[in-house]
Amino acid sequence: MSKNFKQIVPGKISGNVFDLIGEDWMLISAGGPENFNTMTASWGTAGILWHLPVAICFIRPQRYTFGFAESSEYYTLSFLEPGNREILQYCGTRSGRDTDKVKETGLIPLTTANGNVYFEQCKLVIECKKLYADRIKEDSFIIPELIGENYPKKDFHKFYIGEIVSCLVPE
């Protein structure tokens, strides 16, 4: 029997966003229930932009999830309950091109009212409608040392700014 989730407003998200993203990590998912992919991320942000609650995620072009993010109107950020670090590690080190991450990890996919995927193992789900996307550009760095530290192969991320259209937490 799957657990139920309830809607909350973005301002009621509990926890520190720095810990949620940087320490706890998240799954970025894009695509519909019949064809989606998910990947682990520890880079991102959330806040207010253009008078809207937004979340920003970063995906390298070589990641399998990238194609799903490019062709989807939405993406979800799924923050798993404690005790699921192995799932996050697996989804961050395996490609959906080669393996069925859901089958291999025991993730239980659920679907938002908008038809986007999240997982029963979540403590928080942020569903975003894409508003803007762009690539990180080498010539835009003010501190060039960041390139060598984070992009030794110059495989710069694309970032997606999404309006937070729903936040779900377990009831």
N, C-alpha and C positions, 0 to 999 in steps of 0.2 A: 504494500500500500504506500503510495507516494505521499510525501508531506505536502501541505498546502502552503502557498505563499500569499502574502498580502502586499498591497501597494502602499508605498510611503512617498512623501514628497522629498525631493533631493536634499532639502535643508535638514531633514531628520535622519540622514545617514549617520550611524554611530561609528565611532572609531576615527582615528587619525588617518587622513588620506596618504600621508607619507608612509605610515606603517602598512596600510592596506595594500598599496602598490609596491613599494620598495622592499618591504620585509615579508609580507604574507604572499605576494604575487597574485596574479589573476590569469584567467583564461580569456583570450580575445576570440570570439566566435563570429563567423559571418556565413551567410547562406541560409537556406530554408531547411525545414525538418528532414526533407528527403535527401538533401545534398548540401553539406556544410563541412567546415573544418574549424578546428580550435587549436590555439597555440598558447603557450605560457609567455607572459610578459611581466617584467618588473620595472618598466619605464612607462610613464604616463602621467596624467594630471587631471584634475577636476576643479572647476570653479565657475566664475561668471564671465561671460564674454558676449558682447553684443546684446546685453541685458537678458541673456538666457543662461540657464544652468547648462554647462557643457562638460564633456569628458573628452580627453584627447588621448588617442592611442597611436603607437608607432609600430610600423611593420616593414621589415626589409623586403625588397622586391623578390628575392629568391625564395622566400617562405611560401609554402603551399597556400597558406591562409590569405596571402596577398591577392591572388586572383579572385577569391570569394569576396574579399573586402572591396575590391575594385568594381565588381558587378552587383554588389548589394547596396540597397538604400539604407540599411541599418547595420549595426554591429552591437554585440553585447559584451559586457565585461562581467565575468563571473568570478566572485571571490568565494573560495571553498571554505567549508567549516574546518576548524583545526583538526589535525590528524590526517590530512589528505596531501601532505607534501610529496609523497611518492607519485601521486597522480600528476601534480604540477611538474615534477622533475621529468617524468616520462613524456608528457606533452610538450616539454621544452627541448627534448633531445631526440625526438622521433618526428618524422615527417608523415603527414597524412597521405602523401603520395605512395608511401610504402607500407603503411600499417593502418589498421582500424583502431584508432586511439580509444574510442568508446568501448569497443569489445575488450581491448587489452587492459584497460584501467578499471573497468566496471562503472564508468560514468553513466549516469542515467539521464538522457536528454529529455527536457521538457520544452514546451513552446509558449512564448508570450502571446498576448492577445493580437500582436502585430505579426505573428508567425515566425518569430526569431528564436533561436535555440539558446537555452541555458541548461543548468544541471541541478538535479535534485540535491546534490551534495553542497549546494551554495548556502552561505550565510548572508550574501548580498548579491543582487543582480542589478546592473545598470544597463539599461537599453537605450541606445543612442541612434538618432536619425542624422545621417551625414549632412553637414552644412558646408564644409570646406575641406579641401585636401591639397597638399603640396609636398614636394620633396625637400628634404634638408639638402642645402647646397654648400659645396665646399667654399665658395667665395663669400659666403655670408657669415662664416665664423669670425668672431672678434678675437678669440683666443685659439690660434691655430693648433696648439698642443692638444686640444680636445679631439682633433681629427685623428691623430696618431693613436691616442689612448682608446678611442671608441670606434674608429673606422680604419683599421690598418689596411683593409682591402678596398677602401673607399666605396663600400657598399651601403650608401646612405639610405636611411629610412624614408618612407613616405609617412606623413602623419595625417590623421583624420580627426577633424573637429566635429563632434556630434552633439546635437542638442539632446539632453537627457529627457526622454519622453516617458520613461517609467523606471521606478526603483522597486525592486521586490525583495522582501525578507520573509523568512519562515514565520508562520503564525505561531 
